[in-house]
């Protein structure tokens, strides 16, 4: 368990270099694992909506584009916003999200984290990833905006 040692000047939790070791690679790999999981979780809803489209003469099929984002947000809220503070992919890679003050991320902030991630990466594809090489605690832009960071569990 990582201790919460708070910097008296900034009020932020002090992060050790060991806690950040290999975080970039772990984040990328956990991202792909989580993508697969969200895809698999979406399949039953695709099937249900596909079947419901027949009696509704295709009206239900209008819901299909909303399935992956809704499943992803629910996934983030329950995993990253839950007691483990990590998605399944993050837990598998041995990392978790934390607020700078050491407190836990709630489900709403976990959802906001995901929404900001997609909004920022849609506008500037690779630029947000380059920020990790220059930011403290190897944070991405959405981490900086929300006052969070990802470190070793």
C-alpha positions, 0 to 999 in steps of 0.5 A: 500500500502506498502512503499518503505523504502530503507536500505542505506547500502545494497540498498535493500528495508526494509521488515517488519515482517507483510509483511512476515506473513503467506507468506509460506502458502500463496505461497503453496496454491497459487501454487496449485490454479495456477496449476489448472488455468494453467491446465484449460487454457491448455484444449482448446489448447489440444483440438485444437492440438488433432483435428489438429492431425487427418489431419496431421496424428498425427504430430501435437500431437508432440506439446502436451507435450509443451502445459502446459509449454508454457501456464504456461510461458505466464500465468506468464508473463502476471500475475506475470510480469503484473501491479498487480505483482501476479498470480491469485492464489497469488492475491487470497492469498493476496501476490505479488512478488517484487524486493529487490530494490522495483521495479516491476518484468517485464514479462521476469523476471517472466518467468525466475522466473518460469523456475528457480523454476522448474529447482531447484525443479526438481533437489532437490525436498524438499530442496529448500523449507527448505531454506525459514526457514533460508533465510531472507524475507522467500525467496526460492532459485530462489528468492535469485538468482533473487533478489526477494521476495514474501510478503503481497500485 
